[in-house]
């Protein structure tokens, strides 16, 4: 069954707005005006409303009766919830993906890690980081699980951009290398343990000058 034109437009609108929210171009609490967005995208109100529903499902906006739609804020509790969910779901995905991980996939994941080491800004680093996780998890072939992981990565990226917008230094990701080393050695449970620790420590080590709880988002 092919997507309707409105559905295609709604996808484009929701992706564009998600990018703006995640990067901080649209700030928490800011209202999203349906009429302005319909005009910007040359669309009717139908796909704009559908885009709002998708963004709300991702936790990026909230809809309030008689007050419209606004960008959702987030707290340290939100950061920690996302971290714990990611730890559980990514470990599940990795265990199912492990039997299907080829040398070529692991080489590509290692290249993504090297790209992250060389990143000149937080956006480039986040893209490389997300590529690493997608490469090692996608072979699980569980689309609903991967969709949930993608949504959680989007939330993590938002926390990351908020914390690192003012100051940036590319980290050397030893965890990624430890995960790859364990996977190459066939030590799936070791890789899973490192992955769980890797994503679950978000919010535990806030640093001065950054949003509390955001510094560790990966």
C-alpha positions as CSV (number, residue, x, y, z in Angstrom):
1,X,0.0,0.0,0.0
2,X,1.6,3.3,-1.1
3,X,1.7,6.3,1.1
4,X,-0.8,9.1,0.4
5,X,0.5,12.6,-0.6
6,X,-0.6,14.0,2.8
7,X,1.3,11.2,4.5
8,X,4.5,11.9,2.5
9,X,4.2,15.6,3.3
10,X,3.6,14.9,7.0
11,X,6.8,12.8,7.0
12,X,8.8,15.7,5.5
13,X,7.3,18.2,8.0
14,X,7.8,16.0,11.0
15,X,11.4,15.2,10.1
16,X,12.2,18.9,9.5
17,X,10.6,20.0,12.7
18,X,12.3,17.2,14.6
19,X,15.7,18.3,13.3
20,X,15.0,21.9,14.4
21,X,13.8,20.8,17.9
22,X,16.8,18.4,18.4
23,X,19.3,21.0,17.3
24,X,17.8,23.7,19.5
25,X,16.7,26.0,16.6
26,X,13.2,25.7,18.1
27,X,13.4,26.1,21.9
28,X,11.6,24.2,24.6
29,X,8.2,25.9,25.3
30,X,8.0,27.5,21.9
31,X,4.6,27.2,20.2
32,X,4.3,25.6,16.8
33,X,1.6,27.4,14.8
34,X,-0.3,25.2,12.5
35,X,-1.2,28.0,10.0
36,X,2.4,29.2,9.8
37,X,3.8,25.8,9.1
38,X,1.1,25.0,6.5
39,X,2.2,28.1,4.7
40,X,5.9,27.4,5.1
41,X,5.6,23.9,3.6
42,X,2.9,24.7,1.1
43,X,0.5,22.2,2.7
44,X,-2.9,22.0,4.1
45,X,-3.5,21.7,7.8
46,X,-4.1,17.9,7.5
47,X,-0.4,16.8,7.1
48,X,0.7,19.5,9.7
49,X,-1.6,17.9,12.3
50,X,-0.3,14.5,11.4
51,X,3.2,15.8,11.8
52,X,2.3,17.1,15.2
53,X,0.9,13.7,16.2
54,X,4.2,12.0,15.2
55,X,6.3,14.5,17.1
56,X,4.1,14.1,20.1
57,X,4.6,10.3,19.9
58,X,8.4,10.9,19.9
59,X,8.1,13.1,23.0
60,X,9.3,16.2,21.2
61,X,6.1,18.3,21.5
62,X,3.1,18.4,23.8
63,X,-0.5,19.2,22.8
64,X,-2.5,21.3,25.2
65,X,-6.3,21.8,25.0
66,X,-7.1,25.3,23.8
67,X,-3.4,26.3,23.9
68,X,-2.1,24.4,20.8
69,X,1.2,22.6,20.4
70,X,4.5,23.6,21.9
71,X,7.9,22.1,22.1
72,X,8.4,19.8,25.1
73,X,10.9,20.6,27.7
74,X,13.0,17.9,29.5
75,X,14.4,17.3,32.9
76,X,17.1,15.2,34.4
77,X,14.5,12.5,35.1
78,X,13.7,12.5,31.4
79,X,17.4,12.1,30.5
80,X,17.8,9.1,32.9
81,X,14.6,7.5,31.7
82,X,15.8,7.6,28.1
83,X,19.2,6.3,29.2
84,X,17.7,3.3,30.9
85,X,15.3,2.5,28.0
86,X,18.2,2.7,25.6
87,X,20.3,0.4,27.7
88,X,17.6,-2.2,27.8
89,X,16.5,-2.0,24.2
90,X,19.9,-1.7,22.6
91,X,21.2,-4.7,24.5
92,X,18.2,-6.7,23.3
93,X,18.8,-5.6,19.7
94,X,22.5,-6.4,20.0
95,X,21.9,-9.9,21.2
96,X,19.7,-10.6,18.2
97,X,22.0,-8.8,15.8
98,X,25.3,-10.5,16.9
99,X,24.9,-13.7,14.9
100,X,24.5,-11.6,11.7
101,X,27.3,-9.2,12.2
102,X,29.9,-9.6,9.5
103,X,33.5,-8.4,9.4
104,X,32.4,-5.7,6.9
105,X,29.7,-4.4,9.3
106,X,32.2,-4.2,12.2
107,X,34.7,-2.5,9.9
108,X,32.1,0.1,9.0
109,X,31.2,0.6,12.7
110,X,34.9,1.1,13.4
111,X,35.1,3.7,10.7
112,X,32.1,5.5,12.2
113,X,33.9,5.6,15.5
114,X,37.0,7.1,13.8
115,X,34.8,9.7,12.1
116,X,33.5,10.6,15.6
117,X,37.0,11.1,16.9
118,X,37.7,13.6,14.1
119,X,34.4,15.4,14.4
120,X,34.7,19.2,14.3
121,X,31.4,19.9,16.0
122,X,28.7,18.2,18.1
123,X,26.4,17.6,15.2
124,X,29.0,15.7,13.2
125,X,30.0,13.7,16.3
126,X,26.4,12.8,17.0
127,X,25.8,11.6,13.4
128,X,28.9,9.4,13.6
129,X,27.9,8.1,17.0
130,X,24.4,7.2,15.8
131,X,25.8,5.5,12.7
132,X,27.9,3.3,14.9
133,X,24.9,2.2,17.0
134,X,22.7,1.7,13.9
135,X,25.4,-0.5,12.2
136,X,25.7,-2.9,15.1
137,X,22.0,-3.1,15.9
138,X,20.2,-3.1,12.5
139,X,21.0,-6.8,11.7
140,X,18.7,-7.8,14.5
141,X,16.0,-7.4,11.8
142,X,13.3,-6.3,14.4
143,X,11.8,-3.1,12.8
144,X,9.6,-2.2,15.8
145,X,12.5,-2.4,18.2
146,X,14.7,-0.4,15.9
147,X,12.1,2.3,15.5
148,X,11.9,2.6,19.3
149,X,15.7,2.8,19.5
150,X,15.8,5.5,16.8
151,X,13.2,7.6,18.7
152,X,15.3,7.2,21.9
153,X,18.5,8.3,19.9
154,X,16.7,11.4,18.8
155,X,15.9,12.2,22.4
156,X,19.5,11.6,23.4
157,X,20.7,13.9,20.6
158,X,18.5,16.6,21.9
159,X,19.9,16.3,25.4
160,X,23.4,16.2,23.9
161,X,23.0,19.3,21.8
162,X,21.6,21.2,24.7
163,X,24.6,20.3,26.9
164,X,27.3,20.7,24.4
165,X,26.2,23.7,22.3
166,X,28.4,26.2,24.1
167,X,31.5,24.1,24.4
168,X,32.7,21.2,22.3
169,X,35.6,18.8,22.3
170,X,35.5,15.5,20.4
171,X,35.7,12.6,22.8
172,X,37.7,9.4,22.1
173,X,35.2,6.7,22.4
174,X,36.9,3.8,24.1
175,X,33.5,2.1,24.8
176,X,32.8,1.8,21.0
177,X,36.2,0.1,20.6
178,X,35.6,-2.2,23.5
179,X,32.3,-3.2,22.1
180,X,33.8,-3.9,18.7
181,X,36.7,-5.9,20.2
182,X,34.3,-8.1,22.1
183,X,32.1,-8.7,19.1
184,X,35.1,-9.6,16.9
185,X,36.1,-12.1,19.6
186,X,32.6,-13.6,19.7
187,X,32.1,-12.3,23.3
188,X,28.5,-11.1,22.8
189,X,27.7,-10.8,26.5
190,X,30.8,-8.7,27.2
191,X,29.8,-6.4,24.3
192,X,26.3,-6.2,25.7
193,X,27.6,-5.3,29.2
194,X,29.8,-2.5,27.8
195,X,26.9,-1.2,25.6
196,X,24.6,-1.2,28.6
197,X,27.1,0.8,30.7
198,X,27.9,3.0,27.7
199,X,24.3,4.4,27.3
200,X,23.0,4.1,30.9
201,X,25.4,6.5,32.6
202,X,23.7,9.6,31.1
203,X,22.9,12.1,33.7
204,X,25.2,10.7,36.4
205,X,28.1,13.0,35.8
206,X,26.9,16.6,35.1
207,X,29.7,19.1,34.4
208,X,29.9,22.8,35.1
209,X,28.9,24.9,32.2
210,X,26.7,22.2,30.7
211,X,23.1,21.4,31.3
212,X,22.9,19.1,34.3
213,X,22.7,15.5,33.3
214,X,23.4,16.0,29.7
215,X,27.2,15.7,29.4
216,X,27.2,11.9,29.1
217,X,24.5,11.4,26.5
218,X,25.7,9.0,23.8
